[in-house]
Amino acid sequence: MNVLLLYPRFPKSFWSFEKTLALLDRKAMLPPLGLVTVAAILPQSWNFKLVDLNVRSVTAAEWAWADLVILSAMIVQKEDLLNQIAEAKQRGKKVAVGGPYPTALPEEAKTAGADYLILDEGEITLPLFVEAIARGDGSGIFRSNGEKPDVTSTPVPRFDLLEFDAYSEMSVQFSRGCPFQCEFCDIIVLYGRKPRTKTPAQLLAELERLYELGWRRSIFMVDDNFIGNKRNVKLFLKELQPWMVEHGYPFSFATEASVDLAKDQELMDAMVACNFGAVFLGIETPDEESLALTQKFQNTRDSLSDSVYAITKSGLRVMAGFIIGFDGEKPGAGDRIVRFVEQTSIPTALFSMLQALPDTALWHRLEKEGRLRNQLSNGNQTALMNFVPTRPLEDIAREYVEAFWTLYEPKRFLDRTYRHFRILGEATYPKKGKRAGKKLDWVTIRALLIIVWRQGVMRDTRWQFWRNLWNMYRYNPGGISSYLSVCAQIEHFVEYRAIVRREIEAQIDDYLKEEARLQKDTAIAVDAA
């Protein structure tokens, strides 16, 4: 059996970082961990080829070689997933699909022509699919019926199928699930509220495999809440630390975690000792009433700004997610988010309008209230809310656009980045172990020269750029490399904030025209009656 694994294209988004990746000749931020895990679970007597369409296109020879095409996608990849299903069927191929989007809305993938729907978590449903193939079944839908797999049985992903040079970071997964109950979150729908973790030996085997294959850069732990099971995380970090020392600190790590990380100094210190350098926090909003309404109670127990400072002070660079459009939200939410981001010096702040994702508690509540506007958002930062909010949609959208534009004004971004790294410099580097030296190659040198030219010469950030760089040299010299890599993100955001403004404002105009038309039709109908 020749299996072609295809990963659909992402549209340009907050996390796509095309301009920044181009500086280092990378094609994508992260590889498709789900597909290389699928390849490890399927029979190893089968033959596999993987094509990440964010990296390159499929060749005619690869299409001809394949007996079966398997695709996995998130909601944001919907458009290209449907296109690739159509392409595969046109070429006479059997098609199997899985991942978050098909799992949430299987009928859409089925209508598009997929023969096999491998839904939920693959440790349970992939063996069912293999049995169907052995029987000669030409189609099928495979579900776990609510059962959650024990991930300690998950094999080491087939990292060898990846084109390493194409990616900025590698990805591994330690746990699935989250103990909290945020109304808008689909993670607890997909993976449950009881975090399931791999064993320390299991994840170390994955890191060992990456080391053997020559990976020596950053690794993102793609857990939606890395600290969901703190006991098991600490056991893992206890074994990871000597492994990192023995191997000369070959990797740096980043991950996602809940804000209550700030309350566990032992855990933060262990992460820093293992060379974790950054953590993404789901802050959502500084408005406590909105947090309580959406059941994100873990963010209301302590001061959010104090929590961000405590995490940064421990040596972890903070990235954070923010949302506008919660029910009952008061005007000015966009400005309040901007003030919070500036106050806490968070460089990278993911900002979007609230979306109701399929099968979430929010989705079901809004459906019951008759407030869903359309079936599915595109999952991107350039989409209007897909439900009727409690204050005018156009007001929320305009606040969103202005706040996004302000957050990624180059001077503001560089200032936040500098202030953040000054806080990091007070604690990070004395705590961390000795790092393996990194060789400067021409690609890195060229990227540095481009950043210096654009930010230190061409733009009106020039004086700020050189002043900040000099002060970094004085106060946090060990952080200069990481500092400049974050500064490089503005090359993406300068372009992307313009895309957000253009696309959201166009959608607002269309929305207001449609509202006016509906009001006119209603008035005509009333007059006729």
C-alpha positions in Angstrom: 0.0 0.0 0.0 1.5 3.3 -1.1 0.1 6.1 1.1 0.5 9.8 0.2 0.1 12.0 3.3 -1.1 15.5 2.4 -1.2 18.5 4.7 -3.4 21.3 3.3 -2.3 25.0 2.9 -2.9 27.5 5.6 -4.1 31.0 4.5 -2.1 34.0 5.5 -2.7 34.4 9.2 -1.4 35.8 12.5 0.9 32.7 12.9 2.0 32.3 9.2 4.9 34.7 9.5 5.8 34.5 5.8 8.0 37.6 5.8 9.8 36.5 8.9 10.3 32.9 7.8 11.6 34.2 4.4 14.5 35.8 6.3 15.8 32.4 7.3 14.8 30.5 4.1 12.1 28.6 6.0 8.7 27.7 4.4 6.5 27.0 7.5 6.5 27.5 11.2 5.7 23.9 12.3 5.4 20.5 10.6 2.2 18.4 10.5 2.8 16.4 13.7 -0.6 14.7 13.3 0.3 13.1 10.0 3.7 11.8 11.0 2.0 10.3 14.1 -0.6 8.7 11.8 2.2 7.3 9.7 3.7 5.7 12.9 0.4 4.1 13.9 -0.5 2.6 10.5 1.1 -0.7 9.4 4.9 -0.1 8.9 4.7 -2.6 5.9 2.9 0.2 4.1 5.0 2.8 2.1 4.6 6.5 3.0 5.4 9.8 1.4 4.5 13.1 3.0 3.9 16.4 1.3 3.2 19.6 3.3 1.6 21.9 0.8 2.8 24.8 2.8 6.3 23.8 1.8 5.8 22.5 -1.8 3.4 21.1 -4.3 2.7 17.5 -5.0 4.5 16.2 -8.1 2.8 14.2 -10.8 5.0 11.2 -9.9 3.8 11.3 -6.3 0.2 11.4 -7.4 0.8 8.5 -9.7 2.6 6.5 -7.0 -0.2 6.8 -4.4 -2.8 4.0 -3.8 -4.4 6.0 -1.0 -4.3 9.7 0.0 -4.7 10.7 3.6 -5.3 14.3 4.7 -5.6 16.0 8.1 -6.7 19.6 8.6 -7.8 22.2 11.1 -10.8 24.5 10.4 -8.5 27.3 9.1 -7.3 24.8 6.4 -10.8 24.0 5.2 -10.6 25.6 1.8 -7.5 23.7 0.6 -8.6 20.5 2.2 -11.7 20.5 0.1 -9.6 21.4 -3.0 -7.2 18.5 -2.4 -10.0 16.0 -1.9 -11.4 17.1 -5.2 -7.9 16.8 -6.9 -7.3 13.4 -5.5 -10.8 12.1 -6.6 -10.3 13.6 -10.1 -7.1 11.5 -10.3 -9.0 8.4 -9.3 -7.5 8.0 -5.7 -9.1 6.7 -2.6 -9.2 9.5 0.0 -9.2 9.3 3.8 -9.5 12.4 6.0 -9.1 13.1 9.7 -8.1 15.8 12.2 -10.0 18.6 14.0 -12.0 19.9 11.1 -13.4 16.6 9.7 -14.0 15.5 13.3 -16.1 18.6 14.0 -18.0 18.6 10.7 -17.7 15.2 9.1 -20.5 15.8 6.6 -18.6 18.5 4.9 -15.6 16.2 4.2 -18.0 13.4 3.1 -19.9 15.7 0.8 -16.6 16.8 -0.8 -15.9 13.2 -1.8 -13.8 11.6 1.0 -14.1 7.8 1.1 -13.0 7.2 4.6 -13.6 9.5 7.6 -11.0 8.7 10.3 -12.4 10.8 13.1 -11.6 11.5 16.8 -8.2 10.3 18.0 -6.2 8.0 15.7 -4.9 5.6 18.3 -8.5 4.2 18.4 -9.9 4.9 14.9 -6.9 4.1 12.7 -6.8 0.4 13.6 -10.5 0.3 12.7 -9.7 1.9 9.4 -6.9 -0.7 8.8 -9.3 -3.5 9.5 -11.7 -2.0 6.9 -9.0 -1.8 4.3 -8.1 -5.5 5.0 -11.7 -6.4 4.4 -11.7 -4.6 1.2 -14.3 -1.9 2.3 -14.4 0.9 -0.2 -15.6 3.5 2.3 -16.3 4.0 6.0 -16.7 6.3 9.0 -14.6 5.4 12.0 -15.4 7.0 15.4 -14.3 6.4 19.0 -17.8 6.8 20.5 -16.4 9.0 23.3 -13.5 6.7 24.3 -10.2 8.5 24.9 -7.0 6.6 24.1 -4.2 6.0 26.5 -1.4 8.0 24.8 1.3 6.0 26.5 0.8 3.5 23.7 1.4 6.2 21.0 4.5 5.3 18.9 7.4 7.7 18.1 6.2 9.8 15.1 7.7 9.2 11.7 9.9 12.4 11.9 12.0 11.0 9.1 9.2 11.8 6.6 9.6 15.5 7.2 11.8 18.0 5.2 13.6 19.5 8.2 15.1 22.5 6.5 11.6 23.8 5.6 10.5 24.4 9.2 11.3 27.1 11.7 10.4 24.8 14.7 9.8 21.1 15.3 6.7 19.9 17.2 6.2 17.2 19.8 3.2 16.4 22.1 3.4 15.4 25.8 -0.3 15.6 26.7 -3.9 15.9 25.4 -6.8 17.5 27.1 -7.3 20.4 29.6 -8.9 20.4 33.0 -10.7 23.8 32.6 -14.1 24.5 31.0 -13.8 27.6 28.9 -17.1 28.0 27.0 -15.6 28.9 23.7 -12.8 26.2 23.6 -13.0 23.1 21.4 -10.0 21.4 23.0 -12.1 19.9 25.8 -14.6 18.8 23.1 -12.0 17.1 21.0 -9.7 15.7 23.8 -11.6 15.9 27.1 -11.1 17.6 30.4 -8.8 14.9 31.9 -5.3 15.5 30.6 -3.6 12.3 29.4 0.2 12.3 29.2 2.9 10.3 27.7 5.6 8.8 29.9 8.9 10.6 30.4 10.7 7.7 28.7 8.3 7.9 25.8 8.8 11.6 25.1 12.6 11.3 25.6 12.6 8.6 22.9 11.0 11.1 20.6 13.6 13.8 21.4 16.3 11.2 20.9 14.9 10.4 17.5 14.9 14.0 16.5 18.5 14.3 17.8 19.5 11.3 15.7 18.0 12.9 12.6 20.0 16.0 13.2 17.5 18.5 14.5 19.2 21.2 16.6 16.7 24.0 16.8 13.6 25.0 18.7 10.8 22.5 19.6 7.3 23.5 20.3 5.3 21.3 22.7 2.0 21.5 21.0 0.0 20.6 24.1 -3.0 22.9 24.5 -2.1 23.2 28.2 1.3 21.7 29.0 0.7 22.0 32.7 -2.8 20.4 32.8 -1.3 17.5 34.8 1.4 19.3 36.8 2.5 16.1 38.6 3.3 14.3 35.4 4.9 17.4 33.9 7.3 17.7 36.8 8.2 14.0 36.5 8.9 14.5 32.9 11.0 17.7 33.4 13.0 15.9 36.1 14.1 13.3 33.5 14.4 15.9 30.7 17.0 18.1 32.5 19.8 15.5 32.7 19.1 14.4 29.1 19.5 18.0 28.0 22.8 18.3 29.9 24.1 15.0 28.5 23.3 16.1 24.9 24.7 19.6 25.3 21.3 21.4 25.3 20.5 20.7 21.6 17.0 22.2 21.7 15.1 25.1 23.1 11.4 24.6 23.9 8.2 26.6 23.9 4.7 25.6 24.8 1.2 26.6 25.8 0.0 26.8 29.4 -2.7 28.2 31.6 -2.0 31.4 33.6 -1.9 29.5 36.9 1.6 28.5 35.9 2.6 31.7 37.7 1.6 30.2 41.0 4.1 27.3 40.7 7.6 28.6 41.0 9.1 25.1 41.2 7.5 24.3 37.9 8.7 27.5 36.2 12.2 27.0 37.4 12.2 23.4 36.2 11.0 24.5 32.7 13.8 27.2 32.5 16.4 24.6 33.6 15.3 22.4 30.7 15.7 25.3 28.3 12.1 26.3 27.9 12.3 29.8 26.6 8.7 30.8 25.8 5.1 30.1 26.8 1.8 31.0 25.2 -0.9 32.0 27.7 -4.6 32.2 27.0 -5.3 35.5 28.7 -8.3 36.4 26.4 -9.3 39.7 28.1 -8.5 41.8 31.2 -12.3 42.2 31.8 -13.1 40.0 34.7 -16.8 39.9 34.0 -16.2 38.5 30.6 -13.8 35.9 31.9 -16.4 34.8 34.5 -19.2 34.7 31.8 -17.1 32.5 29.5 -16.2 30.2 32.5 -12.5 31.0 32.4 -12.4 31.2 36.2 -8.7 30.3 36.4 -7.9 33.8 35.0 -9.9 35.5 37.7 -8.2 34.1 40.8 -5.1 36.3 40.7 -3.9 39.5 39.1 -3.3 38.8 35.4 -0.6 41.4 35.1 1.1 40.1 38.2 1.0 36.6 36.7 2.5 37.7 33.5 5.3 39.5 35.3 6.0 36.5 37.6 6.3 34.1 34.5 8.5 36.6 32.7 10.6 37.2 35.8 11.2 33.5 36.0 12.8 33.4 32.6 10.0 32.5 30.2 9.1 34.9 27.3 5.3 35.3 27.3 3.2 35.2 24.2 -0.6 35.6 24.8 -4.0 35.3 23.2 -6.7 37.9 23.4 -10.3 37.9 22.3 -12.9 40.7 21.8 -16.6 40.2 21.5 -17.7 38.4 24.7 -21.4 38.7 25.7 -22.0 41.7 28.0 -18.7 43.3 27.0 -18.6 47.0 27.5 -17.4 49.4 24.8 -13.7 50.1 24.7 -12.7 46.5 25.1 -10.1 46.9 22.3 -8.4 49.8 24.1 -8.4 47.9 27.4 -6.6 45.0 25.7 -4.0 47.3 24.2 -3.4 49.0 27.6 -3.0 45.5 29.2 -0.5 44.4 26.6 1.5 47.6 26.9 1.4 47.4 30.7 2.7 43.8 30.8 5.2 44.3 27.9 3.9 41.2 26.0 5.6 41.4 22.5 3.5 38.9 20.6 -0.3 39.2 21.3 -2.6 37.0 19.2 -5.8 39.1 18.9 -9.0 38.0 17.3 -12.8 38.4 17.4 -14.7 35.7 19.3 -15.8 32.8 17.1 -18.3 30.0 18.0 -16.6 26.8 17.1 -18.6 23.6 16.4 -19.9 21.6 19.3 -18.5 23.9 22.0 -20.6 25.0 24.9 -20.7 28.5 23.3 -21.9 27.0 20.0 -24.7 25.1 21.6 -25.8 28.1 23.7 -25.9 30.4 20.8 -27.7 27.9 18.6 -30.3 27.5 21.3 -30.7 31.3 21.5 -30.9 31.6 17.7 -27.8 33.8 17.4 -25.5 31.9 15.1 -25.0 34.0 11.9 -23.5 31.3 9.7 -22.3 27.7 10.2 -18.6 28.1 10.5 -15.9 30.8 10.8 -12.8 30.4 8.7 -10.8 30.2 12.0 -8.7 33.2 11.0 -8.1 36.7 12.4 -9.7 38.2 9.3 -13.2 37.0 9.9 -16.2 38.7 11.5 -17.9 37.0 14.4 -20.1 34.2 13.3 -22.9 35.0 15.7 -24.9 38.0 16.8 -23.1 39.7 19.7 -24.7 41.7 22.6 -23.4 45.0 21.3 -23.3 46.2 17.6 -21.1 43.9 15.5 -19.7 46.9 13.6 -18.5 48.6 16.9 -16.7 45.4 18.0 -15.1 45.0 14.5 -13.9 48.6 14.4 -12.4 48.4 17.9 -10.7 45.2 16.9 -9.2 46.7 13.8 -7.9 49.8 15.6 -6.5 47.7 18.5 -4.7 45.3 16.1 -3.3 48.3 14.2 -2.1 49.9 17.4 -0.6 46.7 18.8 1.6 46.1 15.8 2.7 49.7 15.1 6.5 49.0 14.7 7.7 51.4 17.4 5.2 50.1 20.0 6.1 46.5 19.1 9.9 47.0 19.4 9.4 48.9 22.6 7.4 46.1 24.2 9.9 43.5 23.0 12.8 45.5 24.5 11.1 45.9 27.8 10.1 42.3 27.9 13.7 41.1 27.3 15.0 43.5 29.9 12.8 41.7 32.5 13.9 38.3 31.1 17.5 39.4 31.5 17.1 39.9 35.2 16.6 36.2 35.8 16.9 34.0 32.7 20.5 33.5 31.9 22.0 33.0 35.3 19.5 30.2 35.9 20.0 28.3 32.7 22.7 25.7 32.0 25.5 26.0 29.5 24.3 26.1 25.9 25.9 24.4 22.9 27.4 27.1 20.7 25.4 28.0 17.6 27.3 28.4 14.3 26.6 31.6 12.3 25.9 30.7 8.7 25.3 33.0 5.7 21.5 32.7 6.0 21.6 33.9 9.6 24.0 36.7 8.8 21.8 37.8 5.8 18.7 37.8 8.0 20.5 39.9 10.6 21.6 42.4 7.9 18.1 42.7 6.5 16.6 43.3 10.0 19.3 45.9 10.7 18.7 47.6 7.3 14.9 47.7 7.6 14.6 48.5 11.3 17.8 50.3 12.0 18.1 52.4 8.8 15.0 52.5 6.6 12.2 52.9 9.1 11.6 55.6 11.6 12.4 53.0 14.3 16.1 53.5 13.5 17.1 55.4 16.7 15.0 53.2 18.9 16.5 50.1 17.3 20.1 51.0 17.9 19.4 52.4 21.4 17.6 49.2 22.4 20.3 47.0 20.9 23.0 48.8 22.8 21.1 48.5 26.0 20.5 44.8 25.4 24.3 44.4 24.9 24.9 46.2 28.3 22.1 44.5 30.4 21.2 41.2 28.7 23.9 40.2 26.2 22.9 36.5 26.4 19.4 37.4 25.1 20.4 39.3 22.0 19.9 36.5 19.6 16.4 35.7 20.9 15.6 39.4 21.2 16.4 40.0 17.5 14.4 36.9 16.4 11.3 38.4 18.1 12.1 41.9 16.6 12.0 40.1 13.2 8.3 39.3 13.7 7.3 42.9 12.9 8.3 42.2 9.3 5.2 39.9 9.2 2.9 42.2 11.3 3.6 45.3 9.3 2.0 43.6 6.3 -0.6 41.5 8.3 -2.1 44.3 10.2 -2.9 46.0 6.8 -4.6 42.8 5.7 -6.7 42.7 8.8 -7.8 46.3 8.3 -8.6 45.9 4.7 -10.5 42.6 5.0 -12.4 43.4 8.2 -13.5 46.8 6.9 -14.7 45.3 3.6 -16.7 42.8 5.6 -18.2 45.5 7.8 -19.3 47.4 4.7 -20.9 44.3 3.3 -22.6 43.5 6.6 -24.0 47.0 7.0 -25.3 47.0 3.4 -27.0 43.7 4.0 -28.5 44.9 7.3 -29.8 48.0 5.5 -31.3 45.9 2.7 -33.0 43.6 5.3 -34.4 46.6 7.1 -35.8 48.0 3.9 -37.4 44.7 2.9 -38.9 44.5 6.3 -40.3 48.0 6.1 -41.8 47.3 2.6 -43.4 44.1 3.9 -44.9 46.0 6.9 -46.3 48.8 4.6 -47.7 46.1 2.3 -49.5 44.5 5.2 
